[in-house]
Amino acid sequence: MKKTGLFLLMILIGMSMQAQVITDKKSTDVSLGVDLFTDILTKTPDDYNQRWINQGFNLFLTYNFKIGKTPHLFSIGTGLRTHNFYSNTQIDNIKADTIRFVPISSDLTYTRSKINLVYLDFPAEFRFRIHDQWKIGIGFKMGIAIDSKTKYIGNQKTDATKRHIKEKNINSLEKYTFGPTLRIGYKWINLFAYYQPIRSFQRDLGPEFYPLSVGLTIAPF
């Protein structure tokens, strides 16, 4: 977590410095933004009940190239993406070869149970401008898993005291992910969607989990 936090801090500092340069030069060569989204998981186990809101975010920085003499752009860059999957289950052993999500016993009282996955992204996107202010972005991105953990807040069978339990480095995750992206918006606010057609866990070593992320993009620069 410390390494991820430090990496995130470095990205934020770099983005802030770049944003200042962009503001000063009024340049459109670089875009800086954040996606705020919730995840809908498909292909979950029958006894896995996901929460209505699974908040996540993605910070991104892209370089933009004009397409000929048109107002349209082609953009490539990098980003940091984090998913939070909340449910009524826990992983029985995060180091096992096969990852199993087990429903939390009805005898236990808990307030939160989730897994957190963090990826380093490399997005590419075609951005089309309509009447200058309206924008449509159609893209694709690849992600590399760089961090993972579980978090449980509640009591256990052996202890009635409420506890915060964290475990890091979930086994059998797919190292690489990819999928299409879509943005539609006005000026610097966009509707955002991303679908991951490759499972989050390796085949036959965990649940399928195909995330569909939907939310908003805020990109003032």
N, C-alpha and C positions, 0 to 999 in steps of 0.2 A: 504494500500500500504506500509506503514511504517513497519507493522508487517511482510509482505511478504518479503520486502527488507532486514530486519534484519535476517529473517530465511534463506534467500538466502546467505547473508554474512556469517552466521555461517557455512553453508554447504561448501561454498567456502574455508573458513579458515580450516575447518576440512579436506577437500579434499587436500588442499595444504600441510598440515602437513603429511597426510597419503602418499601423493605422494613422499615426501622427504624420508620417511621411506622405501617406496618401492624401490626408486632409490638407497638408501644406501645399502639395503639388497639384491637387485636384486631378489626380490621375485615375484612370479606369483600368490600368494594367493589372492591378491586384485587387482581389476581393477577400474580405474578411467577414465571417459570420458564424452563427450558431444555429443548429437545429435542436428544437425542443420537441420531444415526441413521446408517445406511448407505444408499447409493443403489444401486438396481438400474436400469440403463439398458435401455430397450427400443428397438427399431428402430435398432440400431447397424449400421455397415457390416460386411460379411462378414469382413474382415480386421482388425476391431477386437476385441481381447480385453481385457475389463475385469477388474480385480482383484476378488477375492471381497469385500473390505471397502473401501468408498469412504466414509470417515468424513466426516460433516458435522455442523453444529449450528445451532440456531436459538434466539436469546434473544427473549423476548417479555414484554410488559407489557400487561395488558388491564383494562378497567373492566367491572364486572359489574352487571347490572340484574336484580332479582328479577322473576320472571314471576308476577304476581298475588301470592297468599298461599302459593304453593307453594315448596318448597326449590330449585326449578329456576332456572337463570340464563340470561340472554342476555349474551354478552360481546363487546366490540369493543376493538381496541387496535392496537399496532404491534410490530414485531420486526425483527431482523436475522438473515438466513439465509445460510449459506455452504455450497456444495457442492464436493467434491473428486472429480474423475473420473480415476482411475488406469487406465492402459492400456499396451499395447505399441506405441503410436503417438506421433507428433508432428504438430503442425500445420506444414505446409510453409511457410506465410506467413500470419501472423495479421492482416496488413493487406490481404490480397487480398479482392476482392469475393466470391469463392466460397471458403469454408473447406474444406480437404481434410486429412484425417487420414491420414498416411503411416506404414506399419509401420516400426519401427526395424530397421535392418539387423542380421542375425545376426552380423555381424563386429564389432559394437559391444558394449561392456560397459556396462550402466547399472543403477542401483539404483532410479531413480524417474523417471516421466514422467507428468505430470498437467496438467489444467486446473482452475482455481479460479474459481467464479462466485459473486458476492455480490449479494444482493437486499435491498431495504427492503420489508418485508411489512406488510400491513394485514389482519389476521385478524378474522373474526366467527364466533361459535360458540354453539350451544345446549348447555348443560351440564345434564344430568339426574342427580339424586342418587337412589340407591336404598338404602334403609335407612341414610341419612345418610353412610355411609363409602364406598360404591361409587359410581363416577361413570362416565357415558358422555358424551362430547363429540362432537357432529356439527357440522362447520363448513365454512368456505370462506375462502380468502384470496387476495389479489392481491399480486403482487410487482413491484417496479421494479428493473431491473438497475442497480447503482451501481458495480460494479467487476468486472474479469476479468483473468486472467493465466495464463500457462503456466509450468511449472517442469520442468526436466530436470536430472538428476544423473547424469553418466556421461561417457564419452569421445566424441570425434567422429572422423570419418575423417581429418581434417587434423591431429588432435592426440590423442595417446595419453594425455595427462594428464586425470585426472578433473576435471570442471568442474561448477559450479552455474550454470545458465543460466535467467534469468527474462525474460519478455516480458510487457508489460502492454497492456490494451485490445484484446481480441480483436474483430475486425470481424464484422459480420453477425449479431450476437446479437439475439434478440427482446428488445425493451425491456421489455415487460410480460408477466408470466406469471400464471397463476391455477390453482386446483384445489381439490378437496375435501380435508378433513382428518377424521381419526377418532381418538378417544382412548377407551380403556377401562382403568380402573384402580381401585385401592384407596387411599384417603386421598391422599397426595401423590405417588404413583408410578403412572404410566400407560403402557400400550402405546400407541405412536403410529404413524400412517401418513398419508402425504400423496402424492397422485398429481397429476402435472402433465400434463393432456391437450393442452397446447399445446407445440409443439416448442421446444427451447432456442435453435436457430438459425433464421433466417428461411427461409421456404420456397424451395427451389431454390438457396440460398446456403450450405448446410452440411448436415451429417447431421441426422437427425430428432431423436434423443435425447429421449425422453419419460421423465423420472426418476420412479421410485417410491421414496419414502423410508420406511423402517421403522426403528423404534427405541423409545427410552424417553423419557418426559417426566418431569422432576423439577420439581415445583412446590410447595415447602414453604409459600409464602405465597399 
